[in-house]
């Protein structure tokens, strides 16, 4: 890089990303682990050639306008990019990059952990110990269900869904069924069966949502879907919170229409502390921890940084969502 471009980073990020950028760019950080306030974001992006942002930062036309016409790239340290106004970036000739295929293993591991946490009622058990409720042995106290001979359903067989299926197979599940936009050849790796959505919800004992949020999947899991599910079914969501209608899920869990749910993603995030779902023992909710491993976050930061340098050098980044138009 012949010149030192100006880069604004909207949060503290792991060292691999910081080191990559500071070696060749003039970098300014929002020096906090918390999200940058909107007014600070608008003020600080002025004159920047690149912005490295997070999933929680709304990058819209107003931000792009404040940054100025010299802005070349918005690089998000996430797989998702729904927080970025892609049309405005296209119109202004600003590239948009993401960090695809980095956290798939982390999210798949978390999904399996959430399956076990929910199915075996482990969180209830941990709280029982802390609250002094652990007494003499009782034959039917905190009984959950095993994975053996169950039907595992997966909504969305991308890298994460595939990772979940491969990890769950050794637990002895009887069948693995999935629904996606089409039948996928690699499902044969674990004996996966392609089914339509109605059969997915009807036949699954454990149903893992691993799909993206789009107009077709928005609130796909609603009252109608829950009524078709087994009363013993367990719903797991590590995809996107908006795929599930939370009001309908609350009613389904409260009325025992389905047995339990484990959520790593919610709508909204963070979930308000007075949300009805938090009152239920049969609903486990995590604070969107899917990619919370050092391996994943270090690589995400490094790729987000490298994407910026690649765009500024007129190269081809790893995750190019919007190509930069020549000025």
Residue pairs with C-beta under 8 A, 6 or more apart in sequence:
1 24
1 25
1 309
1 312
1 313
4 24
4 25
4 26
5 25
5 26
5 49
5 50
5 72
5 312
6 25
6 26
6 28
6 47
6 48
6 49
6 50
7 21
7 25
7 26
7 27
7 28
7 48
7 49
7 50
7 51
7 52
7 308
8 27
8 28
8 29
8 30
8 44
8 45
8 48
8 50
8 51
8 52
9 17
9 18
9 21
9 27
9 28
9 29
9 30
9 51
9 52
10 30
10 35
10 36
10 41
10 51
10 52
10 53
10 54
10 57
11 29
11 30
11 32
11 33
11 34
11 35
11 36
11 54
12 29
12 30
12 31
12 32
12 33
13 52
13 77
13 301
13 304
13 305
14 294
14 297
14 298
14 300
14 301
14 302
15 298
15 301
16 298
16 299
16 301
16 302
16 305
17 52
17 77
17 298
17 300
17 301
17 302
17 304
17 305
18 27
18 29
18 301
18 305
20 302
20 305
20 306
20 309
21 27
21 52
21 305
21 308
21 309
24 309
25 50
25 308
25 309
25 312
28 44
28 48
30 36
30 40
30 41
30 44
35 54
35 56
35 57
36 44
36 57
38 58
41 57
41 63
42 62
42 63
42 66
43 66
45 51
45 63
45 66
45 67
45 71
46 66
46 67
46 68
47 67
47 68
47 70
48 67
48 68
48 70
48 71
49 70
49 71
49 72
49 73
49 312
50 71
50 72
50 73
50 74
50 75
50 308
50 311
50 312
51 59
51 63
51 67
51 71
51 73
51 74
51 75
52 75
52 76
52 77
52 304
52 305
52 308
53 59
53 74
53 75
53 76
53 77
53 83
53 84
54 76
54 77
54 78
55 76
55 77
55 78
55 80
55 83
56 83
57 76
57 83
58 83
59 74
59 76
59 83
59 84
59 85
60 85
60 88
61 85
61 88
64 71
64 85
64 88
64 89
64 92
64 94
69 92
71 92
71 94
72 94
72 95
72 311
72 312
72 324
73 94
73 95
73 96
73 97
73 307
73 308
73 311
73 312
73 324
74 84
74 89
74 94
74 95
74 96
74 97
75 96
75 97
75 98
75 304
75 305
75 307
75 308
75 311
75 317
76 83
76 84
76 96
76 97
76 98
76 99
76 304
77 99
77 300
77 301
77 304
78 98
78 99
78 300
79 98
79 99
79 100
79 101
79 102
79 103
80 98
80 212
80 240
81 96
81 98
81 321
82 213
84 96
84 321
86 96
86 321
86 322
88 94
89 95
89 96
89 322
90 322
90 325
93 324
93 325
93 326
93 327
94 322
94 324
95 311
95 317
95 320
95 322
95 323
95 324
96 320
96 321
96 322
97 304
97 307
97 308
97 311
97 317
97 318
97 319
97 320
97 321
98 319
98 321
99 299
99 300
99 303
99 304
99 307
99 318
99 319
100 318
100 319
101 159
102 291
102 296
102 299
102 300
102 303
103 290
103 291
103 293
103 296
103 300
104 158
104 159
104 160
104 163
105 163
105 296
106 290
106 291
106 292
106 293
106 295
106 296
107 160
107 163
107 210
107 238
107 290
107 291
108 159
108 160
108 162
108 163
108 164
108 166
108 167
109 163
109 167
109 293
110 238
110 264
110 286
110 289
110 290
110 292
111 160
111 163
111 164
111 208
111 210
111 236
111 238
111 264
111 290
112 164
112 167
112 168
114 236
114 238
114 262
114 264
114 284
114 286
115 147
115 168
115 206
115 208
115 234
115 236
115 262
116 122
116 147
117 123
117 262
117 284
118 234
118 236
118 260
118 261
118 262
118 284
119 144
119 145
119 146
119 147
119 206
119 234
119 260
120 144
120 145
121 142
121 143
121 144
122 144
123 284
124 142
124 281
125 142
127 133
128 134
128 142
145 205
145 232
145 234
147 168
147 171
147 172
147 173
147 206
148 171
148 172
148 173
148 174
149 172
149 173
149 174
150 173
150 174
150 205
150 206
151 173
151 174
151 175
151 176
151 177
151 203
151 204
151 205
151 206
152 165
152 168
152 173
152 175
152 176
152 177
152 204
152 205
152 206
152 207
152 208
153 176
153 177
153 178
153 179
153 200
153 201
153 203
153 204
153 205
153 206
153 207
153 208
154 161
154 164
154 165
154 176
154 177
154 178
154 179
154 192
154 207
154 208
154 210
155 161
155 178
155 179
155 197
155 200
155 207
155 208
155 209
155 210
155 211
155 220
155 239
155 243
156 178
156 179
156 180
156 209
156 210
156 211
156 212
156 239
157 165
157 178
157 180
157 184
157 187
157 192
157 210
158 180
158 210
158 211
158 212
160 210
160 238
160 239
161 178
161 180
161 208
161 210
161 211
162 186
162 187
162 189
164 208
164 210
165 176
165 178
165 187
165 190
165 192
166 189
166 190
168 176
168 206
169 176
169 190
169 191
173 206
175 191
175 193
175 203
176 187
176 190
176 191
176 192
176 193
177 192
177 193
177 194
177 195
177 199
177 200
177 203
177 204
178 184
178 187
178 192
178 193
178 194
178 195
178 200
179 194
179 195
179 196
179 197
179 199
179 200
180 194
180 211
183 194
184 192
184 194
187 193
187 194
195 203
197 220
198 228
200 207
201 207
201 221
201 225
201 228
201 229
202 228
202 229
202 230
204 229
204 230
204 233
205 230
205 232
205 233
205 234
206 233
206 234
206 236
207 229
207 233
207 234
207 235
207 236
208 236
208 237
208 238
209 221
209 235
209 236
209 237
209 238
209 239
209 243
209 244
210 238
210 239
211 217
211 239
211 240
211 243
212 239
212 240
213 239
213 240
213 241
213 242
213 243
217 240
217 242
217 243
218 242
218 243
219 242
219 243
219 244
219 245
219 248
220 243
220 244
221 235
221 237
221 243
221 244
221 245
221 248
221 249
222 244
222 245
222 248
223 245
223 248
223 251
223 252
226 248
226 249
226 251
226 252
226 257
226 258
227 252
227 257
229 235
229 252
229 257
229 258
230 258
231 256
231 257
231 258
231 259
232 258
232 259
233 258
233 259
234 258
234 259
234 260
234 261
234 262
235 244
235 249
235 258
235 260
235 261
235 262
236 261
236 262
236 263
237 243
237 244
237 261
237 262
237 263
237 264
237 265
238 264
238 265
238 290
239 265
240 265
241 263
241 265
241 266
241 267
241 268
241 269
242 267
244 263
244 267
246 266
246 267
246 275
246 277
249 261
249 277
249 283
250 276
250 277
250 280
251 257
252 258
253 260
253 261
253 277
253 280
253 282
253 283
254 280
259 282
260 282
260 283
260 284
261 282
261 283
261 284
262 283
262 284
262 285
262 286
263 277
263 283
263 284
263 285
263 286
264 286
264 288
264 289
264 290
265 288
265 290
266 277
266 285
266 288
269 287
269 288
270 287
271 277
271 278
271 285
277 283
277 285
278 285
291 297
291 300
303 318
303 319
306 317
306 318
307 317
307 318
307 319
307 320
310 316
310 317
310 318
311 317
311 324
